[in-house]
Amino acid sequence: MRNAALFSICTLFCLTALAGAQPPDTEANRQIVQRNYLIMPEPPLGFSTTKTPIITGDQFTGFQVEVSREGVSGEVLVTITLDVPKTNADKIAEVKKYVDQAEQTMGQLNFQVAKKTIPDLTTYDFSKPLFLDLEYKNADGVSKFVRERIFFTSYTTVLMIVASKEEGLELLTRWAAAVKPVQ
C-alpha cells in the first residue's frame, strides 16, 4: 500500500507521454534520442531504471528516468527537458513552478508542507546545482520527504527523490549526488 501511494505521488509529479505516441522519425528526433544527457552510475543494489521519452505534439521534448525497487519506500525521478530558461528570472520562475507542482500534488494526497528548505533564489548562482528539501505530513502524522536537485545547463535536469523514511531519502540522495549532466 505504501509503495502504491509513493508510486502515485511520483506519477503525479511526472510529465508523461501518451502511451504508444511516437513522434515522426526525423533526423532532429533521432539526434535527441541518441544524445547522452547524463552521467549516471549504476543504481543502488536491487534498484532498476526505466527511461521514458517525454513527447509534446510530434517532438521529443525530454526524458524521464525512474529509479525504484519493489518494497522500498523511495524512488528517484530524473526529468530532462530540452527547453532551458535563459535568464535568472526565468530560472527562478521554473524553480517556483517545481515547488508549486510538488505542493499541489502533495495537497491532493492530503499532505501539507511541514518544512521547506530553499536557498535565496534572488542571489543563487545557477551555474551550480540547486538543492531543495521539502517535508510533508498528513493528518495521521505520516511524513513524505521530497528532495530536488536542479541543473540548468543547455537543458534542464531535475532529480526528484521521494521517500517515506529519512533513511531511504539518504540512500537515494547519495546515489543521486553522483548523477551529472553532460555539458
ZIFEN-V906875 format. One record per residue. N is the residue number from 1. RES is the residue in one letter. OMEGA is omega in whole degrees, 0 to 359 (none if undefined). Layout:
n | res | omega
N | RES | OMEGA
N | RES | OMEGA
//
This chain:
n | res | omega
1 | M | 181
2 | R | 180
3 | N | 178
4 | A | 178
5 | A | 179
6 | L | 177
7 | F | 179
8 | S | 178
9 | I | 183
10 | C | 179
11 | T | 179
12 | L | 180
13 | F | 192
14 | C | 163
15 | L | 185
16 | T | 176
17 | A | 176
18 | L | 181
19 | A | 177
20 | G | 180
21 | A | 179
22 | Q | 176
23 | P | 180
24 | P | 178
25 | D | 180
26 | T | 178
27 | E | 180
28 | A | 179
29 | N | 178
30 | R | 180
31 | Q | 178
32 | I | 183
33 | V | 185
34 | Q | 182
35 | R | 175
36 | N | 185
37 | Y | 185
38 | L | 164
39 | I | 188
40 | M | 179
41 | P | 173
42 | E | 179
43 | P | 177
44 | P | 183
45 | L | 178
46 | G | 179
47 | F | 177
48 | S | 179
49 | T | 176
50 | T | 180
51 | K | 182
52 | T | 177
53 | P | 171
54 | I | 185
55 | I | 176
56 | T | 184
57 | G | 179
58 | D | 181
59 | Q | 167
60 | F | 179
61 | T | 178
62 | G | 180
63 | F | 172
64 | Q | 177
65 | V | 178
66 | E | 177
67 | V | 185
68 | S | 176
69 | R | 178
70 | E | 176
71 | G | 179
72 | V | 184
73 | S | 177
74 | G | 175
75 | E | 179
76 | V | 172
77 | L | 177
78 | V | 179
79 | T | 178
80 | I | 176
81 | T | 186
82 | L | 175
83 | D | 178
84 | V | 176
85 | P | 185
86 | K | 186
87 | T | 176
88 | N | 178
89 | A | 178
90 | D | 180
91 | K | 177
92 | I | 179
93 | A | 178
94 | E | 180
95 | V | 179
96 | K | 178
97 | K | 178
98 | Y | 180
99 | V | 179
100 | D | 179
101 | Q | 179
102 | A | 181
103 | E | 177
104 | Q | 182
105 | T | 180
106 | M | 177
107 | G | 177
108 | Q | 179
109 | L | 178
110 | N | 173
111 | F | 179
112 | Q | 179
113 | V | 176
114 | A | 182
115 | K | 181
116 | K | 177
117 | T | 181
118 | I | 178
119 | P | 176
120 | D | 185
121 | L | 182
122 | T | 180
123 | T | 186
124 | Y | 176
125 | D | 186
126 | F | 173
127 | S | 177
128 | K | 176
129 | P | 179
130 | L | 180
131 | F | 177
132 | L | 175
133 | D | 180
134 | L | 175
135 | E | 181
136 | Y | 175
137 | K | 174
138 | N | 183
139 | A | 179
140 | D | 180
141 | G | 178
142 | V | 181
143 | S | 169
144 | K | 181
145 | F | 177
146 | V | 176
147 | R | 179
148 | E | 175
149 | R | 187
150 | I | 176
151 | F | 170
152 | F | 177
153 | T | 174
154 | S | 173
155 | Y | 181
156 | T | 177
157 | T | 176
158 | V | 173
159 | L | 180
160 | M | 179
161 | I | 179
162 | V | 181
163 | A | 177
164 | S | 181
165 | K | 181
166 | E | 180
167 | E | 175
168 | G | 178
169 | L | 182
170 | E | 178
171 | L | 182
172 | L | 177
173 | T | 178
174 | R | 179
175 | W | 184
176 | A | 179
177 | A | 180
178 | A | 178
179 | V | 182
180 | K | 174
181 | P | 174
182 | V | 182
183 | Q | none
//
